[in-house]
Amino acid sequence: MKLAPNMDRMGKIFFYEDKNLQGHCFECSMDCPELSSHFSHCNSIRVESGAWVLYERPNFMGCQYILTRGEYPDYQHWMGFSDSIRSCRMVQNHTGNFHIRLYERPEFKGQIMECSEDWPSVYDRFGHREVQSCNVLDGAWVFYEHPNFRGHQYLLERGEYHHFTDWSAMHPTVGSIRRVQEL
């Protein structure tokens, strides 16, 4: 089955039920809040174009996985915890300039640090393991729970995030940050 593209932004992703891009395939080129009617589980993915955020639950909820162009032969390659992908959407603002401000406290208070590049260790650059609020001025970013781009992922697109719960985190620990760039 195939879903029609959103003409404002082009992207294409293929979901496969089996590992190594095998088995039943579903092609998608638009935001989809509910994928379970198209496949029962997802063990591999090919991103042909665009940058995508996948969710383990319907309606863009649950654990997030941010994928750019490439092949992902099994869910461990996108750092997935299981073969459950229930919704997806395209990432906005993933080209051009990148600029983010990190704050030590909620509501943009406390120590501030600006960033325009990937940081494998937030602590080494910011001196804190916690980011309580942030302002994404340009680009799209991924916060990782652990250093070296590991652990739970949180997508942040252009806008203000007054509190870490605004980016769906359960706690303010940020180990590393990366720009979402289509290669």
Solvent accessible surface area in square Angstrom, and as a share of the most:
residue,aa,sasa,rsa
1,M,150,0.67
2,K,130,0.55
3,L,34,0.17
4,A,68,0.53
5,P,51,0.32
6,N,49,0.25
7,M,149,0.66
8,D,132,0.68
9,R,50,0.18
10,M,117,0.52
11,G,3,0.02
12,K,56,0.24
13,I,0,0.00
14,F,21,0.09
15,F,2,0.01
16,Y,25,0.10
17,E,33,0.15
18,D,67,0.35
19,K,106,0.45
20,N,97,0.50
21,L,39,0.19
22,Q,108,0.48
23,G,46,0.44
24,H,94,0.42
25,C,47,0.28
26,F,0,0.00
27,E,31,0.14
28,C,0,0.00
29,S,5,0.03
30,M,69,0.31
31,D,41,0.21
32,C,8,0.05
33,P,62,0.39
34,E,67,0.30
35,L,0,0.00
36,S,55,0.35
37,S,90,0.58
38,H,29,0.13
39,F,7,0.03
40,S,68,0.44
41,H,60,0.27
42,C,0,0.00
43,N,21,0.11
44,S,0,0.00
45,I,0,0.00
46,R,67,0.25
47,V,2,0.01
48,E,70,0.32
49,S,32,0.21
50,G,2,0.02
51,A,0,0.00
52,W,0,0.00
53,V,0,0.00
54,L,0,0.00
55,Y,11,0.04
56,E,32,0.14
57,R,132,0.48
58,P,55,0.34
59,N,99,0.51
60,F,67,0.28
61,M,100,0.45
62,G,35,0.33
63,C,37,0.22
64,Q,18,0.08
65,Y,3,0.01
66,I,25,0.13
67,L,2,0.01
68,T,27,0.16
69,R,116,0.42
70,G,27,0.26
71,E,108,0.48
72,Y,33,0.12
73,P,39,0.24
74,D,27,0.14
75,Y,47,0.18
76,Q,103,0.46
77,H,111,0.49
78,W,6,0.02
79,M,51,0.23
80,G,10,0.10
81,F,116,0.48
82,S,40,0.26
83,D,46,0.24
84,S,29,0.19
85,I,0,0.00
86,R,54,0.20
87,S,0,0.00
88,C,0,0.00
89,R,54,0.20
90,M,2,0.01
91,V,1,0.01
92,Q,66,0.29
93,N,52,0.26
94,H,22,0.10
95,T,98,0.57
96,G,64,0.61
97,N,117,0.60
98,F,24,0.10
99,H,54,0.24
100,I,0,0.00
101,R,72,0.26
102,L,0,0.00
103,Y,22,0.08
104,E,38,0.17
105,R,118,0.43
106,P,45,0.28
107,E,93,0.42
108,F,53,0.22
109,K,126,0.53
110,G,49,0.47
111,Q,82,0.37
112,I,79,0.40
113,M,58,0.26
114,E,80,0.36
115,C,5,0.03
116,S,66,0.43
117,E,78,0.35
118,D,45,0.23
119,W,8,0.03
120,P,66,0.42
121,S,23,0.15
122,V,0,0.00
123,Y,104,0.39
124,D,115,0.59
125,R,111,0.40
126,F,4,0.02
127,G,44,0.42
128,H,48,0.22
129,R,147,0.54
130,E,75,0.34
131,V,0,0.00
132,Q,19,0.08
133,S,0,0.00
134,C,0,0.00
135,N,25,0.13
136,V,2,0.01
137,L,55,0.27
138,D,46,0.24
139,G,1,0.01
140,A,0,0.00
141,W,0,0.00
142,V,3,0.02
143,F,1,0.00
144,Y,11,0.04
145,E,26,0.12
146,H,90,0.40
147,P,69,0.43
148,N,100,0.51
149,F,29,0.12
150,R,141,0.51
151,G,20,0.20
152,H,63,0.28
153,Q,6,0.03
154,Y,25,0.10
155,L,14,0.07
156,L,0,0.00
157,E,27,0.12
158,R,128,0.47
159,G,29,0.27
160,E,102,0.46
161,Y,31,0.12
162,H,70,0.31
163,H,64,0.28
164,F,27,0.11
165,T,76,0.44
166,D,72,0.38
167,W,7,0.02
168,S,74,0.48
169,A,5,0.04
170,M,171,0.76
171,H,72,0.32
172,P,16,0.10
173,T,48,0.28
174,V,3,0.01
175,G,8,0.08
176,S,0,0.00
177,I,0,0.00
178,R,88,0.32
179,R,66,0.24
180,V,4,0.02
181,Q,60,0.27
182,E,52,0.23
183,L,158,0.79
